[in-house]
Amino acid sequence: MPEKMEDFSEMTGFPGPVMEPVQPLGGDGRPLSLAWISDELLARTQKVWSRAYGRPVSEEEAVEILRNVKQLAEVLLEAKRGGGKR
C-alpha cells in the first residue's frame, strides 16, 4: 500500500479517473466540426426560427437546426448526383 494517498503509481486494480471526452475547440469555443457555423449564421437562424416557433430559440437548438439542414442538403445533393438508392 502506498504511504501517501496521492501516490497511486503503486496501486493496482483501480481504474483511472473518468473524464469527459475532449473535443478540439475552435476560436469561438465550438467544436471544430461546427466551425462552418458562423456567429452571424447562428444569430440569423435563432431569429428566423424564433419567429417561426413563436418563442425564443436557444443557441443549442439553432445549432441542431443548422446541423439537420446541412445533413438534408447533403442527402439531396447525393441523390441528385445519382448516388442515392433507387
Secondary structure by P-SEA (a helix, b strand, c coil): ccccccccccccccccccccccccccccccccccccccaaaaaaaaaaaaaaacccccaaaaaaaaaaaaaaaaaaaaaaaccccc
